[in-house]
Structures are given as structure tokens and as C-alpha cells.
Amino acid sequence: MESKADALYENRNGIIVWLYSNTISALEKYFSFGPEFQVVRGTVFILIVSMFSTLIKIPFEIYRLLHIDASYQSQYASDYVKYWIFDQLKAFVFSLALGIPIIGTTLAILVWNVRFQWVLTCLFVSGIAVFFSDVYGDLLAPFFDTMLPLCNHPDTTDQGKEKRN
């Protein structure tokens, strides 16, 4: 008789294959997304893999936040957790709002099966990369950063120059 542990080790394909097969079967069973919905199925799978990656990363981020970063400035340790949670929620919302259309468009280009689709995909991804590298400082960074100078030393501010004169 086969035990549950033996059944777990039966599947030697790995976690990604298991996750993909369960995602596809759940989309077909509960949402009726069959093989003709390749873009939706691919987008959902990529989002689920991203969420699993984030869940695996969270304990290491909390350790870094509370044990390593807080040791340098212990008076702000209680605020770190609140800011970190808020930043994680903002990053999640932005990644959904920006990631779903980008992933969906990239997968749609790949599904079109046109001649030189790799050129279209490269142009689209390169265009997105250039767009976000130009737009990041003006549109996205203000949501995550306060944009304050790093050093408020009197010699580096305008008031410090006036005091010296």
C-alpha cells in the first residue's frame, strides 16, 4: 500500500509543473477557460507564480527589516513595519495594474503566430522598458519615495550658505 509521502514524491516534475497543471485545471473547471483562452491562462499562471515568489520572499524581507535594518536605527523600528506593509500593498496594486496589460499583450503577440513575432515581442518589451525608465522618476517614484534630500547638513543647504556669509 502506498503512503501519502510516497504519493507526494511520485510527481518528480517540480513545483512549477504542479502549479501550472493545477492553475489550468482550476481555470477550466471553475471559470470555463479552455484551451482557446491561452492569453488569459498564461497571464493568470504568471501572476500566481509571482504571488508564490512574493510569499516565499516575505519572511526574508521581514528578517532583514527587523533584525538588520532596525539595528542601525532602533528608534524607527516600529515605523518600519507599517511603511513596509504599506509599500508592499502599493507595489502589489501597481504590479497588477501595470503587469496584467503588459503580460497579456506580450502573450497575445506570441499567440498571434505571425511572421517575425519575435521582432514584435522584442520591440514591445523594449518600448515598455524605455517608457518606464523615462517615466519612473516622474510618475511611479513619488508613490514610494518622499523625494527628500539624503543629507540635511548645514553646509549643503541654502540656509547653511547664508549663515556662513
C-alpha positions as CSV (number, residue, x, y, z in Angstrom):
1,M,0.0,0.0,0.0
2,E,1.3,3.4,-1.0
3,S,1.5,6.1,1.7
4,K,0.8,9.8,1.2
5,A,4.5,10.6,1.4
6,D,5.2,8.2,-1.5
7,A,2.4,9.8,-3.5
8,L,4.0,13.2,-2.9
9,Y,7.3,12.0,-4.2
10,E,5.7,10.3,-7.2
11,N,5.5,13.6,-9.1
12,R,9.1,14.4,-10.0
13,N,8.4,17.2,-12.4
14,G,8.7,20.0,-9.9
15,I,6.7,22.7,-8.3
16,I,6.3,24.9,-11.4
17,V,4.7,22.0,-13.4
18,W,2.4,21.2,-10.5
19,L,1.4,24.8,-10.1
20,Y,0.8,25.1,-13.9
21,S,-1.3,21.9,-14.0
22,N,-3.4,23.0,-11.0
23,T,-3.9,26.5,-12.3
24,I,-5.0,25.3,-15.7
25,S,-7.4,22.7,-14.3
26,A,-8.9,25.2,-11.9
27,L,-9.4,27.8,-14.7
28,E,-11.1,25.1,-16.8
29,K,-13.2,23.7,-14.0
30,Y,-14.4,26.9,-12.2
31,F,-14.2,29.6,-14.9
32,S,-14.6,27.6,-18.2
33,F,-11.3,29.0,-19.6
34,G,-10.5,26.3,-22.1
35,P,-7.5,26.0,-24.5
36,E,-8.8,28.8,-26.6
37,F,-8.1,31.3,-23.8
38,Q,-4.3,31.0,-24.0
39,V,-3.6,34.6,-23.1
40,V,-5.8,34.6,-20.0
41,R,-4.5,31.2,-18.8
42,G,-0.9,32.4,-19.3
43,T,-1.5,35.7,-17.5
44,V,-3.1,34.0,-14.6
45,F,-0.3,31.5,-14.3
46,I,2.4,34.2,-14.4
47,L,0.5,36.1,-11.7
48,I,0.2,33.0,-9.5
49,V,3.9,32.2,-9.8
50,S,4.7,35.8,-9.0
51,M,2.5,35.7,-5.9
52,F,4.1,32.4,-4.7
53,S,7.5,34.1,-5.2
54,T,6.4,37.0,-3.1
55,L,5.1,34.7,-0.4
56,I,8.4,32.9,-0.2
57,K,10.3,36.2,-0.1
58,I,8.2,37.8,2.7
59,P,9.9,36.0,5.7
60,F,13.4,37.0,4.5
61,E,12.3,40.6,4.0
62,I,10.8,40.8,7.5
63,Y,14.0,39.4,8.9
64,R,16.1,42.0,7.0
65,L,13.7,44.7,8.1
66,L,13.5,43.9,11.8
67,H,16.9,42.4,12.5
68,I,19.4,44.0,10.1
69,D,18.0,47.4,9.2
70,A,16.4,48.1,12.6
71,S,19.7,47.5,14.4
72,Y,21.1,50.7,12.7
73,Q,18.2,52.9,13.7
74,S,16.2,51.2,16.5
75,Q,14.1,54.2,17.3
76,Y,12.3,53.9,14.0
77,A,11.8,50.1,14.1
78,S,8.1,50.3,14.8
79,D,7.5,52.6,11.9
80,Y,9.5,50.3,9.5
81,V,6.8,47.6,9.7
82,K,4.0,50.0,8.9
83,Y,5.8,51.5,6.0
84,W,6.9,48.1,4.7
85,I,3.4,46.8,4.7
86,F,2.1,49.9,3.0
87,D,4.8,49.8,0.4
88,Q,4.1,46.1,-0.3
89,L,0.4,46.8,-0.8
90,K,1.2,49.7,-3.2
91,A,3.7,47.5,-5.1
92,F,1.1,44.8,-5.4
93,V,-1.5,47.2,-6.8
94,F,1.0,48.7,-9.2
95,S,2.2,45.3,-10.4
96,L,-1.4,44.2,-11.1
97,A,-2.4,47.5,-12.8
98,L,0.8,47.6,-15.0
99,G,1.7,43.9,-15.2
100,I,-1.6,42.4,-16.4
101,P,-1.8,44.5,-19.6
102,I,1.9,44.1,-20.3
103,I,1.9,40.4,-19.8
104,G,-1.4,40.0,-21.7
105,T,-0.1,42.0,-24.6
106,T,3.2,40.1,-24.8
107,L,1.4,36.7,-24.7
108,A,-1.1,37.9,-27.3
109,I,1.8,38.8,-29.6
110,L,3.2,35.4,-29.1
111,V,-0.1,33.7,-29.7
112,W,-0.8,35.6,-33.0
113,N,1.7,33.3,-34.7
114,V,2.7,35.9,-37.3
115,R,5.9,36.0,-39.2
116,F,8.7,37.7,-37.2
117,Q,6.7,37.6,-34.0
118,W,9.9,37.6,-32.0
119,V,10.7,41.1,-33.5
120,L,7.3,42.4,-32.5
121,T,7.8,41.0,-29.0
122,C,11.3,42.5,-28.7
123,L,10.0,45.9,-29.9
124,F,7.1,45.8,-27.5
125,V,9.2,44.8,-24.5
126,S,11.9,47.3,-25.4
127,G,9.4,50.1,-25.8
128,I,7.9,49.3,-22.4
129,A,11.3,49.2,-20.8
130,V,12.3,52.6,-22.3
131,F,8.9,54.1,-21.4
132,F,9.1,53.0,-17.7
133,S,12.8,54.1,-17.4
134,D,11.8,57.6,-18.6
135,V,8.5,57.8,-16.6
136,Y,9.6,56.2,-13.4
137,G,11.0,59.3,-11.7
138,D,8.0,61.4,-12.5
139,L,5.1,59.1,-12.1
140,L,6.0,56.0,-10.1
141,A,8.7,57.1,-7.7
142,P,6.6,59.7,-5.9
143,F,4.3,56.9,-4.7
144,F,7.1,55.1,-2.9
145,D,9.7,57.8,-2.0
146,T,9.4,61.1,-0.2
147,M,11.9,62.7,-2.5
148,L,13.7,64.4,0.4
149,P,17.5,65.1,0.2
150,L,19.6,62.4,1.9
151,C,21.7,64.8,4.0
152,N,20.4,67.9,5.8
153,H,23.9,69.1,6.7
154,P,24.0,72.9,7.1
155,D,26.8,73.2,4.5
156,T,24.7,71.5,1.8
157,T,21.5,73.6,2.2
158,D,20.9,77.2,1.1
159,Q,20.4,78.3,4.7
160,G,23.8,77.0,5.6
161,K,25.4,79.1,2.8
162,E,23.6,82.2,4.1
163,K,24.8,81.5,7.7
164,R,28.4,81.3,6.5
165,N,28.3,84.6,4.7
